[in-house]
Amino acid sequence: MITLLILIGGLVLLVIGGELLVRGSVNVASRLGVSPLVIGLTLVGFGTSTPELVTSLQAALNGSPGIAYGNIVGSNIANILLILGISTMILPIAVASSTLKRDGVVMIAVAVAFAVIAATMPAGRLVGAVFVVALACYIYLAFRQEKTANVDHGAVYDKSIAVQEADPALAPKAAVSGSMLLPIVTAVAGLGIVVLGGYLLVDSAVAIARELGVSETIIGLTIVAVGTSLPELVTSVMAALRKQTDVAFGNIVGSNIYNILGIGGITALTAPSQVPAEIVGFDNLLMVAVSLLIVGFAYTGRRISRGEGGVLFAGYIGYVAWIWP
């Protein structure tokens, strides 16, 4: 029971610390005169992925690749089956944006790339560098697109909007003046809290795996992945409640791209390791399959109905039941 409470405490610290870190960083960037669009597409857009990033880094440095990569792949699966399923049960989703459909193809491409690389070679520093550079190029292209005032927004923009509407305090402001001391202190405090939360989460997750006699990979794919995906759940559900179905869809697509290229890339750069065979043989393939499924809906113009959202949700329950011994 104590171990479980520590795990929950770690998750709470991750969420609180992540928000403080993003809020402080956004205010610092605003005072430095950075474009609100750039801030939105970077600091705000991927701020909700801070718990996944810190957790995977902590786990990799701790010698627990099952938790590190289980968190990444498990989060992507949970984003589609669990979070998109719940959001769609609230309001059916119809993806009208052709740009979002394009980003969906990018999501599939990076999922396939990760699955192939994980099956054929270790996740080394070269792989990590390629992933991080690919993410930087993707964000740059998204910035170029949004700068043209194109009304057909992409996944990165929609993810940023979802985060800002869920927490207006994270919205970037133009030409902000004033002392930078408080924003810097806020960002540093947030960083310290999120690092502590990641340490507690990983340490308790390893302990729970030993107590239950299950692999660390299973814990990473389920408990850790769902816990670190809670910010995405909140932002997607709030977008659905506001009837912004494209934003809810874009939030998931953007998160999945960032999880693989950003978190996977930084994890491989920091602590090279082999992706566990359990993930390679099943979970990676499922991640690719469910990515194909929802992008197929988007391209065929079919609405993801409440019933189909229920199927996605039930699919996640079935997935957890299947992999849990």
VMD Tcl script that draws the C-alpha trace (Angstrom):
set ca {
  {0.00 0.00 0.00}
  {2.82 2.39 0.87}
  {4.49 1.67 -2.47}
  {1.25 2.43 -4.31}
  {0.87 5.72 -2.42}
  {4.44 6.65 -3.38}
  {3.63 5.90 -7.02}
  {0.51 8.09 -6.89}
  {2.53 10.81 -5.17}
  {5.14 10.60 -7.91}
  {2.45 11.05 -10.56}
  {1.01 14.07 -8.75}
  {4.45 15.66 -8.49}
  {5.08 14.99 -12.19}
  {1.89 16.78 -13.20}
  {2.37 19.73 -10.81}
  {6.07 20.08 -11.58}
  {5.47 19.79 -15.32}
  {2.91 22.60 -15.23}
  {5.19 24.87 -13.19}
  {8.09 24.15 -15.51}
  {6.07 24.99 -18.62}
  {4.45 28.04 -17.02}
  {7.81 29.46 -15.93}
  {9.45 28.68 -19.27}
  {6.62 30.31 -21.22}
  {6.90 33.48 -19.12}
  {10.67 33.59 -19.54}
  {10.36 33.14 -23.31}
  {7.64 35.82 -23.49}
  {9.86 38.30 -21.65}
  {12.71 37.52 -24.02}
  {10.47 38.50 -26.94}
  {10.09 35.03 -28.44}
  {7.18 34.78 -30.88}
  {3.95 33.50 -29.25}
  {3.57 31.09 -32.18}
  {7.01 29.59 -31.53}
  {6.27 29.36 -27.80}
  {2.92 27.74 -28.51}
  {4.30 25.15 -30.92}
  {7.18 24.17 -28.62}
  {6.91 24.90 -24.91}
  {3.11 24.88 -24.69}
  {2.35 22.32 -27.36}
  {4.45 19.59 -25.82}
  {4.30 20.70 -22.21}
  {1.84 17.94 -21.32}
  {4.42 15.36 -22.42}
  {6.85 16.39 -19.68}
  {5.76 13.53 -17.35}
  {6.45 10.95 -20.08}
  {9.83 12.51 -20.88}
  {11.09 12.66 -17.31}
  {9.76 9.19 -16.47}
  {11.35 7.52 -19.49}
  {14.66 9.31 -18.86}
  {14.66 8.34 -15.18}
  {13.83 4.73 -16.02}
  {16.50 4.48 -18.73}
  {19.16 5.98 -16.45}
  {17.99 3.61 -13.71}
  {18.60 0.60 -15.98}
  {14.90 -0.14 -16.53}
  {14.34 -0.05 -20.33}
  {11.07 -1.93 -19.89}
  {9.59 1.01 -18.03}
  {11.31 3.59 -20.27}
  {10.05 2.21 -23.59}
  {6.92 0.65 -22.12}
  {5.93 4.15 -21.04}
  {6.43 5.52 -24.58}
  {4.64 2.74 -26.46}
  {2.00 2.24 -23.76}
  {1.24 5.97 -23.77}
  {0.71 5.94 -27.54}
  {-1.63 2.97 -27.31}
  {-3.50 4.56 -24.39}
  {-3.76 7.87 -26.27}
  {-5.59 6.20 -29.14}
  {-7.64 3.46 -27.51}
  {-8.32 4.93 -24.07}
  {-8.19 8.72 -24.42}
  {-9.53 9.05 -27.96}
  {-12.11 6.40 -27.07}
  {-13.34 8.38 -24.06}
  {-13.29 11.67 -26.01}
  {-15.30 10.13 -28.85}
  {-17.88 8.72 -26.46}
  {-18.40 12.32 -25.28}
  {-18.71 13.69 -28.82}
  {-18.29 11.87 -32.17}
  {-15.15 12.98 -34.01}
  {-15.04 13.92 -37.69}
  {-11.64 15.09 -38.94}
  {-12.16 17.81 -41.53}
  {-8.57 19.12 -41.69}
  {-6.51 17.76 -44.58}
  {-3.39 18.84 -42.66}
  {-4.42 16.68 -39.72}
  {-4.78 13.75 -42.08}
  {-1.24 14.43 -43.29}
  {0.00 14.54 -39.71}
  {-1.78 11.25 -39.11}
  {0.35 9.71 -41.85}
  {3.44 11.14 -40.11}
  {2.26 9.47 -36.89}
  {2.02 6.13 -38.70}
  {5.41 6.63 -40.34}
  {7.23 7.29 -37.07}
  {5.41 4.39 -35.37}
  {6.51 2.04 -38.18}
  {10.07 3.43 -38.07}
  {10.26 2.87 -34.33}
  {8.87 -0.67 -34.63}
  {11.34 -1.60 -37.40}
  {14.35 -0.07 -35.64}
  {13.44 -1.69 -32.30}
  {13.23 -5.08 -34.03}
  {16.53 -4.79 -35.89}
  {18.98 -2.81 -33.74}
  {19.53 -1.31 -30.28}
  {18.12 2.13 -29.55}
  {21.53 3.80 -29.64}
  {22.69 7.40 -29.76}
  {22.64 7.56 -33.55}
  {19.00 6.48 -33.60}
  {18.22 8.99 -30.86}
  {19.92 11.80 -32.76}
  {18.00 10.99 -35.95}
  {14.69 11.00 -34.05}
  {15.39 14.33 -32.34}
  {16.46 15.97 -35.62}
  {13.33 14.59 -37.31}
  {11.18 16.14 -34.57}
  {12.93 19.49 -34.95}
  {12.28 19.42 -38.71}
  {8.63 18.48 -38.13}
  {8.11 21.39 -35.72}
  {9.90 23.79 -38.11}
  {7.61 22.76 -40.98}
  {4.60 23.18 -38.70}
  {5.80 26.70 -37.82}
  {6.21 27.56 -41.51}
  {2.70 26.32 -42.19}
  {1.03 28.18 -39.31}
  {2.95 31.39 -40.10}
  {1.15 31.57 -43.46}
  {-2.14 32.01 -41.56}
  {-3.47 28.81 -43.07}
  {-6.83 28.07 -41.46}
  {-6.23 24.34 -41.98}
  {-4.25 23.81 -38.80}
  {-2.01 20.82 -38.10}
  {-1.56 18.52 -35.11}
  {1.16 20.59 -33.41}
  {-1.01 23.72 -33.45}
  {-4.10 21.86 -32.27}
  {-2.16 20.27 -29.41}
  {-0.99 23.71 -28.33}
  {-4.54 25.08 -28.44}
  {-5.85 22.11 -26.45}
  {-3.29 22.74 -23.70}
  {-3.92 26.50 -23.59}
  {-7.68 26.08 -23.35}
  {-7.33 23.48 -20.62}
  {-5.05 25.84 -18.68}
  {-5.25 29.49 -19.88}
  {-2.29 30.39 -17.62}
  {-0.02 28.57 -20.10}
  {-1.04 30.78 -23.04}
  {1.98 32.73 -24.40}
  {1.80 36.53 -24.43}
  {3.46 38.97 -26.79}
  {5.78 41.77 -25.61}
  {5.62 40.93 -21.90}
  {7.77 43.13 -19.66}
  {8.84 42.81 -16.05}
  {11.30 40.94 -13.87}
  {12.41 37.48 -14.98}
  {13.22 36.36 -11.44}
  {9.82 34.86 -10.60}
  {9.41 33.00 -13.94}
  {12.94 31.58 -13.63}
  {12.32 30.47 -10.03}
  {9.01 28.93 -11.12}
  {10.67 27.01 -13.95}
  {13.54 25.79 -11.76}
  {11.16 24.75 -8.99}
  {9.00 22.92 -11.53}
  {12.06 21.12 -12.88}
  {13.06 20.01 -9.40}
  {9.55 18.78 -8.59}
  {9.17 16.90 -11.86}
  {12.56 15.19 -11.42}
  {11.60 14.14 -7.88}
  {8.23 12.89 -9.15}
  {9.90 10.87 -11.90}
  {12.30 9.31 -9.42}
  {9.48 8.31 -7.06}
  {7.34 6.98 -9.92}
  {10.09 4.82 -11.43}
  {11.34 3.56 -8.07}
  {7.84 2.60 -6.91}
  {6.95 1.06 -10.28}
  {9.99 -1.23 -10.08}
  {9.04 -2.16 -6.52}
  {5.43 -2.93 -7.53}
  {6.64 -5.13 -10.39}
  {8.75 -7.14 -7.94}
  {5.96 -7.38 -5.37}
  {3.43 -8.58 -7.97}
  {5.90 -10.84 -9.75}
  {5.33 -9.20 -13.14}
  {7.85 -7.71 -15.54}
  {8.80 -4.05 -15.39}
  {7.71 -3.83 -19.03}
  {4.10 -4.69 -18.11}
  {4.10 -2.02 -15.41}
  {5.56 0.51 -17.86}
  {2.99 -0.31 -20.55}
  {0.02 0.01 -18.19}
  {0.24 1.78 -14.83}
  {3.09 4.13 -15.72}
  {1.85 4.85 -19.27}
  {-1.70 5.69 -18.18}
  {-0.47 7.78 -15.26}
  {1.84 9.92 -17.38}
  {-0.87 10.31 -20.04}
  {-3.33 11.99 -17.67}
  {-2.57 15.51 -19.02}
  {-3.46 14.33 -22.54}
  {-6.68 12.84 -21.16}
  {-7.67 16.15 -19.58}
  {-6.88 18.26 -22.66}
  {-8.61 15.88 -25.09}
  {-11.74 15.51 -22.96}
  {-12.03 19.29 -22.51}
  {-11.65 19.76 -26.28}
  {-14.42 17.22 -26.85}
  {-16.67 18.98 -24.32}
  {-16.11 22.23 -26.24}
  {-17.07 20.41 -29.45}
  {-13.60 20.95 -30.93}
  {-13.23 17.49 -32.41}
  {-10.31 18.39 -34.70}
  {-8.41 19.74 -31.70}
  {-9.06 16.55 -29.72}
  {-7.82 14.44 -32.64}
  {-4.81 16.69 -33.27}
  {-3.85 16.56 -29.59}
  {-3.54 12.77 -29.78}
  {-1.68 12.77 -33.10}
  {0.76 15.43 -31.90}
  {1.35 13.61 -28.61}
  {2.10 10.31 -30.34}
  {4.58 11.90 -32.74}
  {6.35 13.65 -29.88}
  {6.41 10.53 -27.70}
  {8.36 8.56 -30.29}
  {10.58 11.21 -31.85}
  {11.07 13.44 -28.82}
  {10.92 11.18 -25.79}
  {12.19 8.09 -27.60}
  {14.96 10.10 -29.22}
  {16.14 11.82 -26.03}
  {15.95 8.55 -24.09}
  {18.11 6.76 -26.68}
  {20.59 9.67 -26.74}
  {20.88 9.74 -22.95}
  {20.87 6.04 -22.10}
  {21.22 3.71 -25.14}
  {19.60 0.32 -24.61}
  {17.68 -2.48 -26.30}
  {13.91 -2.17 -26.57}
  {12.53 -5.20 -24.66}
  {11.50 -8.18 -26.79}
  {8.01 -8.14 -25.21}
  {7.38 -4.71 -26.73}
  {8.98 -5.55 -30.07}
  {6.92 -8.71 -30.57}
  {3.47 -7.36 -29.73}
  {2.99 -3.84 -28.39}
  {4.84 -2.06 -31.21}
  {2.72 -3.92 -33.75}
  {-0.47 -2.99 -31.91}
  {0.64 0.66 -31.79}
  {1.05 0.65 -35.58}
  {-2.28 -1.14 -36.08}
  {-4.37 1.26 -33.99}
  {-2.60 4.24 -35.61}
  {-3.60 2.90 -39.02}
  {-7.16 2.40 -37.78}
  {-7.86 5.97 -36.67}
  {-6.07 7.54 -39.64}
  {-8.12 5.28 -41.88}
  {-11.25 6.78 -40.33}
  {-9.90 10.29 -40.95}
  {-9.06 9.65 -44.61}
  {-12.29 7.90 -45.50}
  {-14.28 10.80 -44.08}
  {-16.08 8.52 -41.65}
  {-17.00 9.90 -38.28}
  {-15.63 8.09 -35.29}
  {-19.00 7.56 -33.65}
  {-19.77 7.08 -29.98}
  {-20.18 3.39 -30.63}
  {-16.76 3.20 -32.27}
  {-15.33 5.19 -29.38}
  {-16.79 2.56 -27.10}
  {-15.06 -0.12 -29.16}
  {-11.74 1.75 -28.80}
  {-12.25 1.97 -25.04}
  {-13.19 -1.70 -24.81}
  {-10.15 -2.48 -26.93}
  {-7.92 -0.86 -24.34}
  {-9.52 -2.87 -21.53}
  {-8.97 -6.00 -23.61}
  {-5.36 -5.03 -24.31}
  {-4.56 -4.62 -20.63}
  {-6.29 -7.88 -19.80}
  {-4.32 -9.66 -22.55}
  {-0.84 -8.51 -21.52}
  {-1.39 -8.71 -17.77}
  {-0.38 -12.16 -16.48}
}
mol new
graphics top color blue
foreach p $ca { graphics top sphere $p radius 0.5 }
foreach p [lrange $ca 0 end-1] q [lrange $ca 1 end] { graphics top cylinder $p $q radius 0.2 }
display resetview
